[in-house]
Amino acid sequence: MHSISRLFHAAAVAASLTAGVAPAIAQEQRNPAFAPLPAMLAERGSSMRIDGALDEEAWRTAPVFDAFHQFLPADGKLAPANLRTTVQLLIEDGALVFGIRAWDDAPEQMLGTLTRRDKVGPDQDFIGVWLDPTGHGRAAQFVRVNIAGVFSDGMYRADLDEMDLGPDFPIDVAVRRLPDGYSMELRWPLANLRFPYADGKVWKVMIERSVPHADGLLLTSTPLKNGSLSHIAALQEVGGMGDTVAAVRDRSFIELKPELTMRSNRDRDENGRQHSNRGSVGLDINARPRADWVFNATLNPDFSQVEIDQPTATGASRIALSLPEKRGFFLESADVLGLPLSAFYSRTVVDPEWGLRATWRDAGADATAMSLRDQAGGVVLRGGAYETAEYAQTRRTLASMVRTRWHGEHSVLGAFVAQRGYGDAGSNEVAGVDGQWRGDGQQALWLLMQSQTSAGFVAPHLAGSEPVSTRTSTRYGGYALGKFTSSSEHWWNEFQLEAISPGFVNDNGFVPQAGVLKSTVNLNRRLGAQTLALAGTELELYEFEAHLGLNETRTLADTQLGQPANQIVERKLQPGIWFRAGRQTNLWANLGFDQQRGKRTGMLHDVPAVHFGFESSPLSWMSKFNAEVTLGRQLDVDADRVGSGGNAIVDLGLRLPLPFAATRGWSVETDVRLNRAWVQGTLGKPAFVDRGWRALGMLHFTAADSVRLLAQNTAAARQDDGISALEPWAERQVHRSLLYRHLWRHGRSMSLGWSYDRTLAPETSRKSLTVKMQWEV
């Protein structure tokens, strides 16, 4: 649902700033819609003390902005007078410093506790700062800070309306709670903002404030509309920047981040028990010789303590799922690398020996290039019409890519080339061009790619062994994508056509299917605000939509596999509704008149079902309750039959107070995830089931000290369904880990972790104790 994704992106931050004695800019003397955010140049050589107090002399003279608007739950209104918010902006020699004052006539209801980084959401009082130093309005760096001083930060792409929480910025922030609200100071180093060296557009910004106790209110410094194509469609200019960019564009910086990892493993498998103790040293280098160039290097990085992926039940589907990136090296200037289809899917790089990257920005163009030497041990994905084949990567590989874009006023043209080299076992090369155009309420995207592949996988002579990589005859393939989105007061519609030829391969990217033609139509009719009478009470719906989704996937002819053309893989016809109410509550429901085929030689089955989802922040101690459920007829791919079944995912976010913790200023958070997919057999029990659960608990002693406990189980099994006579099987994976982490400041940390992993069928286990230190020089 497009509206649901917009609401996630709208979960930004609450900003505070004391007005001092400087008079606010009178709204009646300006156009409040897109009034610039005024900035004042601080005295040269001065540096503001970041303590949240806003009591320095500079705040008494800096101009004040207070023209905030409501965005959620309903837009089109000015901010309530009892929730006045003011913003001041100072420009230091090397940083932007925001001072924010947020008034609240019910300060005892404000919400915000110590939590994990990047977990600041609409259930908390927070301030959000969105910055676009290029002025193009196509991407923004953002930070969201709650009233406990914890923040989320990352990169936002307007073309896909997506937030990437991977990037971490060295932002200095302090918050002070006051009897009538709170105040905040935030320093954002200019060295961590990416902008052209010369002739760039005016910098743009948007400030947000979240007030959950006011029915999930979100205020913005610009009149952002719920029907906008992106969350940064209404950025405002930063006024008074003057010669600041010219003054800082030649300043250089270099960051050296060495890391030391010591690990002790205890393994057990069919060969018995093995012990190992190992230490390793790694190094990350980030250098900016001037504003438009950034160089990154990583040597022997250790990714062992990146949090494992959440379990997601895919049912009997054989199509791989994309997973988010969490490693810093790949997240530099992510907007430059972004494409409608992931041409560089960094999860394909598992254990790099080294990596190099350079990124450049100009007023009308930008580019990035990277190369990494990856060790053996990963998985290579090769897409097909009905499944994603997985092969063990048994060789060291070299992954490289070059990407560049040219910017027009309303359009972008891009090009890229990529290669994955397997040494004497061949290679995979991909080249492509892409573009986008954006007008008033309309957007078009397109992408063309061509691949050639001489690296393949063949079955070995020994039965039961895994396929090995080897050089094969070169095969060529192509990819084409076109997407058009239109938004107006009463409609939000999307049309997409995607063709992936059978021979298309991108081992650096994510291509879960090939040899298919996909078409998608989404029609959404906005019906405006509604009021529902339920059990004698009235429920106010701030937005209500009726929608119709049409999706079809057909095969393209593949003579090599004997795949005929125009065979329907999947067809969906789903009418439904979506609405949004208070307390960040969203509900959607679809009727699915769908058809699916599980394999090339199988039947096209009818799989009617009901699909619905719900999300809310219902209580102060339950920050999140999300559920997505499908119930009806489900396809069992392996058995090529349909049975009653479903797919359910439930996410709970809990903030449970502990008496002993509260008295010490500690904070506790818990995230729980449950998922299950199943297809019933004819013997009164599931023929296939895929399930998992995950519980993550965090105890925060201070903003710098925390303990993380993670427990996760996943399992899948097949039983006799009474028809197919398939061999029963079962598999299970167990993970337990405990991690203590101390953060001195950005770039300097120490962690001590213990983990236990166990797999059944076959039974193997690993116990690991890890000590890791990272520091910035």
Steps between C-alpha positions, in 0.01 A plus 500: 500500500650830393329695775628269769859544381455878500390485861809306602713765331297770672611368841768766549619703799388771749717814520540747783646846514453782737392822337702715744414865459517504121159569348346229282454577132137603468304256291282773352811674361612205287375209301505225767479223240864489393663772705878448523645377825719797600859431605751720677876480457668446838809696596805357330683253718210466745357162597163459669480292816255216424311452826139557393465816710484764220637762739796626295495856371482380137152355557378838623579666168447217248179532292212274602277286277167377637267446201424131553219305333314180580588203281361208702240388580347761268678762291397848392491669842741717696663354809296533822597800711555281808766304307701791370838406355783738412821434310823700481800417284860607554780439251833431668830463321452126461142418595132590491358544849124477549330636810145383553242587762186287525216611727247249636213571743502131609872431555426207732359314198811538285653166401862412433745265669846362438477264205714353224639728236271520194196396709355847553144478369160673504422355844752750644533877526777590259645762268600423141746694287505419127781657297554507123838672443478442124168686471367249243218371719578141401668384821557621854710415801291492816519462875220448754565566869266403783475681834744251657768608251494177297493540124430326173685616190545401140439579135167552325433445127206688352464291182411186699366683807738294717702563814832321550594491870842351431718816488614639837603864529724645779233737625530668841166554674363590845142529629362670812152425631326811630183561702323606180665276239865457404791663321762344275834586344632301204835544327539345153861511367523637148767239431228233509268680259552417133478799267658634177821700509357793304186626321269283711138578566378662821502257790157378610365383834187381680445479877249261657353457845317192622243525783358150557270594790319749271342219294827426321554858384792568263590861426722617214664832421350484150141424392567140399196320359407137556455454126856608418717269290773509765564610855735778384266648241471825699850586621577864578815693416760581763523877505814691589752234401695771320858396429493211747532229236796677340659541842488130590520325164881473510520364852627146506460224755615144542364238740697188591294237681709199600327205662628204700296180520580196713278195468487154654279238328383159613343302213333160485388311189508148353881509515503562875610803697736774382648792691645816352634828634566786263583866504475746214568865435297708257501860384245738351621818330274792407657800334358820351768717335232756416122526493431314176729198551476218755729196511428186704709192565449194718765241584406165653173622656323279754120483466441234765291717731265643242156406630363190324204539266148466628321177406242537223277211397485475121275194501578254226634770267840437343564867416772671708429814705714814504653595836612846621865599523645575844873550429635854486741468205215434256285786627710801402299725264240227453285734291760504219502121478122464518313339210141372459649148492797440726789493252740466793356286780771523765379183676679309221827609667535280808856516635711761317877504534502862387277757335559836328248767408496855366200735469484835319227765482462797266215746458372309196642150546627245751679165489625217718736208437587205722691175494518223763692177531261249658610173655329168433204396711209704367196403297440581132137552396384423145137577424257286302133531414384283793787499747826663606791259475766528773861393446787496747769754414814289524744752347644837582327756280550862400183712504519840325258769386502853355188717512438856378199733467423829322241730658254725321236725652232231487689194379796272566699287256730228635737227381699223664722199438566212741711185504538195720820313423548132598859469382544212252135399561363786288325825580172690490480848345200736502452843340195720511338840464213645700303818537224672690273796445286678754231757432201639688363192675653262245814290484649264241790256547672275249795262503674293230775243567699250295705214648754247378599204715773240461496385866277202564444214741512133402429180691817319613581139422438389859135447581363719779766769467418867449526652148835668439575824315658463158538690175214438255403628158400866511129571534336838450188648655307822533284685750247782448285691747251783454299652784257793508340653810226763505366676807216750527246614757273202437726234342833325553579262215803296399586303188809279458631264234809285561664253261791273602635271229597139589871565458517813715740464795635759742713334767568842656129582514175343609313313226272241665310424178597485133321393184183687594286798398332681790223759478353693793212746527398664829198731500421692820195724542527749785165536671605756761434503872220279629324436830397146594244411768624196694328360809346834588824694451633694204836421340654783307689389189741767384556329166297237319586335169354235274751321283533237231820307437568308178818291467603240249824308440548306175795299376726590212621223271820325613623240251785397730258388774213411271285775655204603278396864464184659645456244775329672793711477817276719713192716452349723769176697509463668839239766580519647849491794738749690715445754777699693758379601845659654809797361697682404181229245419476360147288214372478348154302205367494335156298224342735287290362338186839354416657221298844339537712236331773338706713340228538494124322164466235580761142622485377857531315491834232731637613634838228735629579658835442793731798727570499758778744699707489717810752729667472730797672647806209432731650547849786683666662164587417340163681711244418272209237245409524395137339201333477374141278199436393294199229234539350282229622256240880465485724335242733223616767530231681171558177297508342703218171514687285759677374478856358722770771704667647840549789722591516717813763741635455685831743761639474639852708782643484520880641757740443324831606697807703318766480654848870458576592632153285811521656611826845484340398674180530177302275411208373164376368422152378175350419412140316176426432350157288194420447354154338189357413375152314175445306288253256238631509141374213256472578319826394780733847647557730738309677342204755781509580756769765771527514687830724712715516727800740765617531686830747784539543672834714805571599639838643853472699615802594829335503634146847343469452163677258223408447124511323319216345155538380332182314169472382371164363168372404405145360167382344343194354154450310285251265222596298246307214690334316186397539572129848586373697230692791743543772400742444659845779723630565758769765762566558744783740782585559650844684822585578650840730795561592745772686822419631777723606821326658821622516801271740776594392711204436457129768271361631373834344195664570178685278193492501158663274238347404136546295305247367149455373364168357155442362332190304176491490263201796485482589585859780752539572765760734791567578689817692822461650757736604827336675813625508791257642851525457781248648845530532804281833671446 
